[in-house]
């Protein structure tokens, strides 16, 4: 079953009764409810949302990722379960004990999958992708020659229309805002799935930053980023240069978890594909397989 993404952009009071999330809307006075077990991602995007501690506890027990937004409507923080898997300590140990050569091989697979998906997206938007396909073939263990960065430099020059003169900078002009929003949703999905697979989101295979609690999520989301980029391409096609965030743009990006992707020869909602990816990663750490399952654009 695919879990639901719930977005709250208006004043509301969130409480719980009978394993349901009960939503009282301030503006309309309307009350709705939904089973907590159906929720995979909860986005809180208004400064006048009140949420009870018992709701948070039940959401975390259900392994729901809770994202809170700041007063500029950008995701600012995330709450995740600390106990997402019954075999957690065993899986933690396998992850911690993973050898450097294994981590380098896993990163090589990740970079190849990312560049191949970037190449596929370029073709969808009538751009030449031969250079990216060449880079994908040349990626060595650990991506020692940094083909990921070389591919990114070419990709960002060609994926969006020339009139945007686009540069990928986190705090840069639009459509950086749209990419950041989509990537934050993706990061939450991946982090949630990693905890569900009994892994530590903090301990990356490539990314290392003592201030980053989600290094592994940042690694594993890489091949999924082009799916966000594709949604942003569609938004640009409909809006041209007018790319300050609107409710309809948010709505498009919030549909990412249910977007169909192809993984291991099968169509699957992106949220389910992420679960297959993180489960395969756990098996790699345990020595049961050597291949991470990633989607193909």
QUIRAGI-V671803 format. One record per residue. N is the residue number from 1. RES is the residue in three letters. D_CENTER is the distance of its C-alpha to the mean C-alpha in Angstrom with 1 decimal. Layout:
BEGIN
n->{N & N}
res->{RES & RES}
d_center->{D_CENTER & D_CENTER}
END
This chain:
BEGIN
n->{1 & 2 & 3 & 4 & 5 & 6 & 7 & 8 & 9 & 10 & 11 & 12 & 13 & 14 & 15 & 16 & 17 & 18 & 19 & 20 & 21 & 22 & 23 & 24 & 25 & 26 & 27 & 28 & 29 & 30 & 31 & 32 & 33 & 34 & 35 & 36 & 37 & 38 & 39 & 40 & 41 & 42 & 43 & 44 & 45 & 46 & 47 & 48 & 49 & 50 & 51 & 52 & 53 & 54 & 55 & 56 & 57 & 58 & 59 & 60 & 61 & 62 & 63 & 64 & 65 & 66 & 67 & 68 & 69 & 70 & 71 & 72 & 73 & 74 & 75 & 76 & 77 & 78 & 79 & 80 & 81 & 82 & 83 & 84 & 85 & 86 & 87 & 88 & 89 & 90 & 91 & 92 & 93 & 94 & 95 & 96 & 97 & 98 & 99 & 100 & 101 & 102 & 103 & 104 & 105 & 106 & 107 & 108 & 109 & 110 & 111 & 112 & 113 & 114 & 115 & 116 & 117 & 118 & 119 & 120 & 121 & 122 & 123 & 124 & 125 & 126 & 127 & 128 & 129 & 130 & 131 & 132 & 133 & 134 & 135 & 136 & 137 & 138 & 139 & 140 & 141 & 142 & 143 & 144 & 145 & 146 & 147 & 148 & 149 & 150 & 151 & 152 & 153 & 154 & 155 & 156 & 157 & 158 & 159 & 160 & 161 & 162 & 163 & 164 & 165 & 166 & 167 & 168 & 169 & 170 & 171 & 172 & 173 & 174 & 175 & 176 & 177 & 178 & 179 & 180 & 181 & 182 & 183 & 184 & 185 & 186 & 187 & 188 & 189 & 190 & 191 & 192 & 193 & 194 & 195 & 196 & 197 & 198 & 199 & 200 & 201 & 202 & 203 & 204 & 205 & 206 & 207 & 208 & 209 & 210 & 211 & 212 & 213 & 214 & 215 & 216 & 217 & 218 & 219 & 220 & 221 & 222 & 223 & 224 & 225 & 226 & 227 & 228 & 229 & 230 & 231 & 232 & 233 & 234 & 235 & 236 & 237 & 238 & 239 & 240 & 241 & 242 & 243 & 244 & 245 & 246 & 247 & 248 & 249 & 250 & 251 & 252 & 253 & 254 & 255 & 256 & 257 & 258 & 259 & 260 & 261 & 262 & 263 & 264 & 265 & 266 & 267 & 268 & 269 & 270 & 271 & 272 & 273 & 274 & 275 & 276 & 277 & 278 & 279 & 280 & 281 & 282 & 283 & 284 & 285 & 286 & 287 & 288 & 289 & 290 & 291 & 292 & 293 & 294 & 295 & 296 & 297}
res->{UNK & UNK & UNK & UNK & UNK & UNK & UNK & UNK & UNK & UNK & UNK & UNK & UNK & UNK & UNK & UNK & UNK & UNK & UNK & UNK & UNK & UNK & UNK & UNK & UNK & UNK & UNK & UNK & UNK & UNK & UNK & UNK & UNK & UNK & UNK & UNK & UNK & UNK & UNK & UNK & UNK & UNK & UNK & UNK & UNK & UNK & UNK & UNK & UNK & UNK & UNK & UNK & UNK & UNK & UNK & UNK & UNK & UNK & UNK & UNK & UNK & UNK & UNK & UNK & UNK & UNK & UNK & UNK & UNK & UNK & UNK & UNK & UNK & UNK & UNK & UNK & UNK & UNK & UNK & UNK & UNK & UNK & UNK & UNK & UNK & UNK & UNK & UNK & UNK & UNK & UNK & UNK & UNK & UNK & UNK & UNK & UNK & UNK & UNK & UNK & UNK & UNK & UNK & UNK & UNK & UNK & UNK & UNK & UNK & UNK & UNK & UNK & UNK & UNK & UNK & UNK & UNK & UNK & UNK & UNK & UNK & UNK & UNK & UNK & UNK & UNK & UNK & UNK & UNK & UNK & UNK & UNK & UNK & UNK & UNK & UNK & UNK & UNK & UNK & UNK & UNK & UNK & UNK & UNK & UNK & UNK & UNK & UNK & UNK & UNK & UNK & UNK & UNK & UNK & UNK & UNK & UNK & UNK & UNK & UNK & UNK & UNK & UNK & UNK & UNK & UNK & UNK & UNK & UNK & UNK & UNK & UNK & UNK & UNK & UNK & UNK & UNK & UNK & UNK & UNK & UNK & UNK & UNK & UNK & UNK & UNK & UNK & UNK & UNK & UNK & UNK & UNK & UNK & UNK & UNK & UNK & UNK & UNK & UNK & UNK & UNK & UNK & UNK & UNK & UNK & UNK & UNK & UNK & UNK & UNK & UNK & UNK & UNK & UNK & UNK & UNK & UNK & UNK & UNK & UNK & UNK & UNK & UNK & UNK & UNK & UNK & UNK & UNK & UNK & UNK & UNK & UNK & UNK & UNK & UNK & UNK & UNK & UNK & UNK & UNK & UNK & UNK & UNK & UNK & UNK & UNK & UNK & UNK & UNK & UNK & UNK & UNK & UNK & UNK & UNK & UNK & UNK & UNK & UNK & UNK & UNK & UNK & UNK & UNK & UNK & UNK & UNK & UNK & UNK & UNK & UNK & UNK & UNK & UNK & UNK & UNK & UNK & UNK & UNK & UNK & UNK & UNK & UNK & UNK & UNK & UNK & UNK & UNK & UNK & UNK & UNK & UNK & UNK & UNK & UNK & UNK & UNK}
d_center->{18.8 & 15.6 & 14.6 & 14.8 & 12.8 & 15.5 & 15.9 & 19.0 & 20.3 & 24.0 & 26.1 & 25.9 & 27.0 & 24.9 & 26.8 & 27.2 & 30.1 & 30.5 & 26.9 & 25.9 & 23.9 & 26.7 & 25.9 & 28.8 & 28.4 & 30.6 & 31.4 & 32.5 & 33.5 & 31.7 & 30.4 & 27.9 & 26.4 & 23.8 & 23.4 & 21.1 & 20.4 & 18.8 & 16.0 & 12.5 & 11.1 & 13.6 & 13.5 & 16.8 & 17.8 & 21.5 & 23.8 & 26.1 & 24.0 & 25.7 & 24.1 & 26.2 & 25.7 & 26.3 & 23.4 & 21.1 & 22.7 & 22.4 & 18.7 & 18.1 & 20.5 & 18.6 & 15.3 & 13.8 & 11.2 & 13.2 & 12.1 & 15.2 & 15.9 & 18.8 & 21.8 & 20.4 & 17.7 & 14.8 & 12.4 & 14.6 & 13.8 & 12.2 & 14.4 & 13.8 & 16.4 & 18.6 & 20.1 & 17.6 & 19.8 & 23.6 & 24.0 & 21.9 & 24.5 & 25.4 & 21.8 & 21.4 & 24.7 & 23.8 & 20.7 & 22.9 & 25.6 & 23.7 & 25.9 & 25.1 & 25.9 & 23.4 & 20.6 & 21.8 & 21.8 & 18.3 & 17.2 & 19.5 & 17.9 & 14.4 & 15.9 & 18.0 & 15.2 & 13.3 & 16.8 & 17.9 & 15.0 & 15.8 & 19.4 & 18.9 & 17.5 & 20.4 & 22.8 & 21.5 & 22.4 & 25.8 & 25.2 & 26.6 & 24.3 & 26.9 & 26.2 & 22.5 & 23.8 & 26.4 & 24.0 & 21.9 & 25.2 & 26.2 & 23.4 & 25.1 & 24.3 & 22.0 & 21.8 & 25.0 & 25.8 & 22.5 & 22.0 & 18.3 & 19.7 & 22.5 & 20.4 & 18.2 & 21.5 & 22.7 & 19.6 & 19.2 & 22.9 & 22.9 & 19.8 & 20.9 & 24.5 & 27.0 & 28.0 & 24.9 & 25.8 & 22.2 & 21.1 & 17.6 & 18.1 & 15.9 & 18.8 & 20.4 & 21.5 & 19.7 & 17.6 & 15.8 & 15.3 & 13.5 & 11.2 & 10.6 & 10.0 & 7.5 & 5.5 & 6.2 & 5.1 & 1.5 & 3.3 & 5.5 & 4.9 & 5.1 & 7.7 & 9.3 & 9.8 & 11.2 & 13.6 & 14.5 & 15.4 & 17.6 & 15.9 & 15.9 & 12.5 & 15.0 & 16.7 & 15.1 & 16.7 & 16.8 & 15.4 & 18.0 & 18.5 & 20.6 & 19.0 & 15.3 & 14.6 & 11.2 & 12.5 & 11.5 & 7.8 & 8.3 & 10.4 & 8.7 & 5.5 & 8.6 & 9.9 & 7.0 & 7.5 & 10.8 & 9.7 & 8.7 & 11.9 & 13.8 & 13.3 & 14.5 & 17.4 & 18.5 & 18.5 & 20.6 & 22.9 & 23.7 & 24.0 & 25.3 & 25.5 & 25.0 & 21.3 & 21.5 & 18.9 & 20.6 & 20.0 & 19.8 & 17.1 & 15.0 & 15.8 & 14.7 & 11.1 & 11.2 & 12.0 & 8.8 & 8.6 & 12.2 & 12.3 & 14.4 & 13.5 & 16.1 & 15.7 & 18.9 & 21.0 & 19.8 & 18.0 & 15.4 & 13.0 & 9.4 & 8.8 & 12.0 & 11.2 & 8.4 & 11.4 & 13.7 & 12.0 & 12.0 & 15.5 & 16.7 & 15.7 & 17.7 & 20.6 & 20.6 & 21.2 & 23.9 & 25.6 & 25.3 & 23.6 & 22.9 & 20.1 & 16.4 & 15.5 & 13.0 & 13.0 & 15.5 & 15.3}
END
